[in-house]
Amino acid sequence: MSLFDLHGKVVAITGSSKGIGKAIAQRMADHGAKVVISSRKADACEAAAQEIRASGGDAHVIPANIGKKEDLQALVDGTVAQYGRLDVLVCNAAVNPYFGPSEQIPDDAYDRIMNSNVRSNLWLVNMALPHLKKAAGETGDASIVIVSSIGGLRGSATLGVYGISKAADMQLARTLATEHGPAKVRANCIAPGLIKTDMAKALWDDPVLLKKRCKDSPLLRIGEPDEIAGAAVFLAAPASGFMTGQTMVIDGGVTAGVPLSAFDD
């Protein structure tokens, strides 16, 4: 069996109508998984699912707002109703309604960031766990993948609270790994650097900011959504069967160090 074979696996992915989530869904389907596309907008979900079906994949749509507990429960219930099981949960959806110093963040923005990026992940995982444990009992493995950010590893003058939420996601993965490893359910994080997505548009759409970020990266560029998808496939597949409680950093080398060229005028 291929180390990356996902045939027979059912994968539910939040925030999968575009960006990183969509790329993950497509690559999971390419490797044989049945995928559930979920985000707030049903039409965007259906468009993403149609692309997967057109390439020979199996995709089902269940729209959900991660801030609504009933929507998350419907996502889990609908996945099991459609496919009869749930093997892999990818918590990708997140929000960042505030860009600026943490001392000025409004309470409602703080609450939205922490509730959507941390609490909602815990809600969804807890709802999915009975099904993940059942799947793990049958196959020997189930997987939770949380898409975090290098913002959880570094300080920021403008994305401080978002970074706090992403650091919390890394700790959530460690906690889940410790609690549910005995049931053969693994939990890991992916921490992307700057990726060309709509959510990060403020950071790459400005030519000045983009030039500086590329100059500070050893690979001298920012990333594409598909460059995160492979890590998610790995974390869902037999290849990562002995990996749990970890965070995979995929950032073009930004957290490793600054290239010499960054100091050129």
C-alpha positions as CSV (number, residue, x, y, z in Angstrom):
1,M,0.0,0.0,0.0
2,S,1.2,3.5,-0.8
3,L,2.3,5.5,2.2
4,F,0.0,8.3,0.9
5,D,-3.0,6.2,-0.1
6,L,-6.3,7.6,1.3
7,H,-8.7,5.3,-0.5
8,G,-11.5,4.4,1.9
9,K,-10.9,7.5,4.1
10,V,-13.5,10.1,4.7
11,V,-12.2,13.6,5.3
12,A,-14.1,16.7,6.5
13,I,-12.4,20.1,6.0
14,T,-13.6,23.4,7.3
15,G,-12.9,26.6,5.3
16,S,-12.4,24.4,2.2
17,S,-14.2,26.5,-0.5
18,K,-11.0,28.5,-1.3
19,G,-7.4,29.0,-0.4
20,I,-5.5,26.4,1.7
21,G,-8.6,24.5,2.6
22,K,-9.6,24.1,-1.0
23,A,-6.1,22.9,-2.0
24,I,-6.2,20.4,0.8
25,A,-9.6,19.0,-0.3
26,Q,-8.4,18.6,-3.9
27,R,-5.2,16.8,-2.9
28,M,-7.0,14.6,-0.4
29,A,-9.4,13.6,-3.2
30,D,-6.5,13.1,-5.6
31,H,-5.1,10.5,-3.2
32,G,-8.4,8.7,-3.0
33,A,-10.3,10.2,-0.1
34,K,-13.9,11.1,0.0
35,V,-14.0,14.8,1.0
36,V,-16.6,17.0,2.6
37,I,-16.4,20.7,1.6
38,S,-17.5,23.2,4.2
39,S,-17.5,26.9,4.6
40,R,-20.2,29.5,5.2
41,K,-21.3,30.0,1.6
42,A,-23.1,27.1,-0.1
43,D,-22.5,28.3,-3.6
44,A,-18.7,28.6,-3.1
45,C,-18.6,25.1,-1.5
46,E,-20.5,23.7,-4.4
47,A,-18.1,25.3,-6.9
48,A,-15.1,23.8,-5.1
49,A,-16.8,20.4,-5.0
50,Q,-17.6,20.5,-8.7
51,E,-13.9,21.0,-9.5
52,I,-13.1,17.9,-7.5
53,R,-15.8,15.9,-9.1
54,A,-14.6,17.0,-12.5
55,S,-11.2,15.7,-11.8
56,G,-12.6,12.3,-10.8
57,G,-12.9,12.8,-7.0
58,D,-15.7,12.3,-4.6
59,A,-16.9,15.5,-2.8
60,H,-19.9,16.3,-0.7
61,V,-21.0,19.8,0.4
62,I,-22.1,20.7,4.0
63,P,-22.0,24.5,4.5
64,A,-21.2,25.6,8.1
65,N,-20.3,28.7,10.1
66,I,-17.6,27.6,12.5
67,G,-18.9,30.2,15.0
68,K,-22.2,28.3,15.3
69,K,-22.2,25.1,17.4
70,E,-25.3,23.7,15.6
71,D,-23.6,24.2,12.2
72,L,-20.6,22.2,13.4
73,Q,-22.7,19.4,14.7
74,A,-24.6,19.3,11.4
75,L,-21.2,19.1,9.6
76,V,-20.2,16.0,11.6
77,D,-23.7,14.4,11.5
78,G,-24.0,15.1,7.7
79,T,-20.6,13.7,7.0
80,V,-21.4,10.4,8.7
81,A,-24.9,10.3,7.1
82,Q,-23.4,10.7,3.7
83,Y,-20.4,8.4,3.9
84,G,-21.0,6.3,7.0
85,R,-17.8,7.3,8.7
86,L,-15.2,10.0,9.5
87,D,-11.5,9.2,9.4
88,V,-9.8,12.6,9.2
89,L,-10.9,16.0,10.4
90,V,-9.1,19.1,9.1
91,C,-9.7,22.3,11.1
92,N,-8.7,24.9,8.6
93,A,-11.2,27.7,8.9
94,A,-10.1,30.8,10.9
95,V,-10.7,34.5,11.1
96,N,-8.7,37.7,11.7
97,P,-11.0,40.7,11.8
98,Y,-8.3,43.0,13.3
99,F,-4.9,44.3,12.1
100,G,-3.1,46.5,14.5
101,P,-1.4,46.6,18.0
102,S,-3.0,44.3,20.6
103,E,-3.3,47.2,23.1
104,Q,-6.0,48.7,20.8
105,I,-8.0,45.6,19.9
106,P,-11.7,45.9,20.6
107,D,-13.2,43.2,22.9
108,D,-15.5,41.9,20.2
109,A,-12.6,41.4,17.8
110,Y,-10.6,39.6,20.5
111,D,-13.6,37.4,21.3
112,R,-14.2,36.6,17.6
113,I,-10.6,35.6,17.0
114,M,-10.3,33.4,20.0
115,N,-13.7,31.8,19.7
116,S,-13.4,31.1,16.0
117,N,-9.8,30.0,15.9
118,V,-9.6,28.0,19.1
119,R,-13.0,27.3,20.8
120,S,-14.7,26.3,17.5
121,N,-11.8,23.8,16.8
122,L,-12.3,22.2,20.2
123,W,-16.1,22.1,19.7
124,L,-15.7,20.4,16.3
125,V,-13.1,18.0,17.5
126,N,-15.2,16.9,20.5
127,M,-18.2,16.3,18.2
128,A,-16.1,14.3,15.7
129,L,-14.2,12.2,18.3
130,P,-16.7,9.4,18.7
131,H,-16.6,8.8,14.9
132,L,-12.8,9.2,14.7
133,K,-12.3,6.7,17.5
134,K,-14.7,4.3,15.8
135,A,-12.8,4.6,12.5
136,A,-9.5,4.2,14.4
137,G,-10.8,1.0,16.0
138,E,-11.5,-0.4,12.6
139,T,-8.4,0.7,10.7
140,G,-5.9,1.4,13.4
141,D,-5.6,5.1,12.7
142,A,-7.6,8.4,12.6
143,S,-6.2,11.9,12.3
144,I,-7.0,15.4,13.3
145,V,-5.1,18.2,11.4
146,I,-5.3,21.8,12.6
147,V,-4.1,24.5,10.3
148,S,-2.2,27.0,12.6
149,S,0.3,29.6,11.5
150,I,3.9,30.7,12.1
151,G,2.1,33.6,13.8
152,G,1.8,31.2,16.8
153,L,5.7,31.0,16.9
154,R,6.6,34.6,16.5
155,G,5.6,38.0,18.0
156,S,3.9,40.5,15.8
157,A,3.2,44.2,16.2
158,T,0.0,43.9,14.1
159,L,-1.3,40.3,14.4
160,G,-0.7,39.7,18.0
161,V,-4.0,38.2,19.1
162,Y,-4.3,36.2,15.9
163,G,-0.8,34.8,16.9
164,I,-2.1,34.0,20.4
165,S,-5.0,32.0,18.9
166,K,-2.6,30.1,16.6
167,A,-0.2,29.3,19.4
168,A,-3.2,28.0,21.3
169,D,-4.0,25.7,18.3
170,M,-0.6,24.1,18.6
171,Q,-1.2,23.4,22.3
172,L,-4.6,22.1,21.4
173,A,-3.0,19.6,19.1
174,R,-0.6,18.5,21.8
175,T,-3.5,18.1,24.3
176,L,-5.6,16.1,21.8
177,A,-2.6,13.9,21.0
178,T,-2.0,13.1,24.7
179,E,-5.6,12.5,25.5
180,H,-6.6,10.4,22.5
181,G,-3.4,8.7,21.3
182,P,-4.4,5.6,23.3
183,A,-7.5,5.4,21.1
184,K,-5.2,5.6,18.0
185,V,-6.4,9.1,17.1
186,R,-3.5,11.4,16.1
187,A,-3.5,15.2,16.2
188,N,-1.0,17.5,14.5
189,C,-0.7,21.1,13.4
190,I,0.5,22.7,10.2
191,A,2.0,26.2,10.6
192,P,2.1,28.0,7.2
193,G,4.0,31.1,6.6
194,L,2.7,33.8,4.3
195,I,0.5,32.1,1.7
196,K,-1.2,33.7,-1.2
197,T,-4.8,33.5,0.1
198,D,-7.6,36.0,0.4
199,M,-7.3,36.0,4.1
200,A,-3.7,37.1,4.0
201,K,-4.3,39.5,1.1
202,A,-3.4,42.6,3.2
203,L,0.1,41.1,3.6
204,W,0.9,40.3,0.0
205,D,-1.3,42.6,-2.1
206,D,0.8,45.6,-1.1
207,P,3.9,45.6,-3.4
208,V,6.1,47.2,-0.7
209,L,5.1,44.7,2.0
210,L,5.4,41.8,-0.5
211,K,8.9,42.9,-1.6
212,K,10.1,43.1,2.1
213,R,8.6,39.7,3.0
214,C,10.1,38.0,-0.1
215,K,13.5,39.6,0.7
216,D,13.4,38.2,4.3
217,S,12.6,34.7,3.2
218,P,15.4,32.2,2.3
219,L,13.3,31.1,-0.7
220,L,12.8,34.8,-1.7
221,R,9.0,34.3,-2.2
222,I,5.7,33.6,-0.5
223,G,3.9,30.3,-0.7
224,E,0.9,29.0,-2.7
225,P,-2.0,27.1,-1.1
226,D,-1.1,23.8,-2.9
227,E,2.3,23.9,-1.1
228,I,0.4,23.3,2.2
229,A,-1.8,20.6,0.9
230,G,0.9,18.0,0.7
231,A,1.5,18.2,4.4
232,A,-2.1,17.7,5.1
233,V,-2.1,14.6,2.9
234,F,0.9,13.3,4.8
235,L,-0.7,13.9,8.2
236,A,-3.9,12.0,7.0
237,A,-2.0,9.1,5.5
238,P,-0.2,6.0,6.7
239,A,3.1,7.9,6.1
240,S,2.6,9.8,9.3
241,G,1.3,7.0,11.4
242,F,3.9,7.5,14.2
243,M,3.5,11.3,14.3
244,T,1.3,13.0,16.8
245,G,1.3,16.2,18.9
246,Q,3.6,18.0,16.5
247,T,3.6,21.2,14.4
248,M,4.9,21.2,10.8
249,V,6.3,24.6,9.8
250,I,6.0,25.4,6.1
251,D,7.2,28.9,5.7
252,G,9.9,29.1,3.0
253,G,12.5,29.2,5.7
254,V,11.3,32.5,7.3
255,T,11.5,31.2,10.9
256,A,14.9,29.5,10.2
257,G,16.7,32.7,9.5
258,V,17.1,35.8,7.3
259,P,19.2,35.3,4.1
260,L,22.2,37.6,3.5
261,S,20.4,39.2,0.6
262,A,17.9,40.7,3.0
263,F,20.6,43.2,4.1
264,D,21.3,44.4,0.6
265,D,20.2,47.9,-0.3
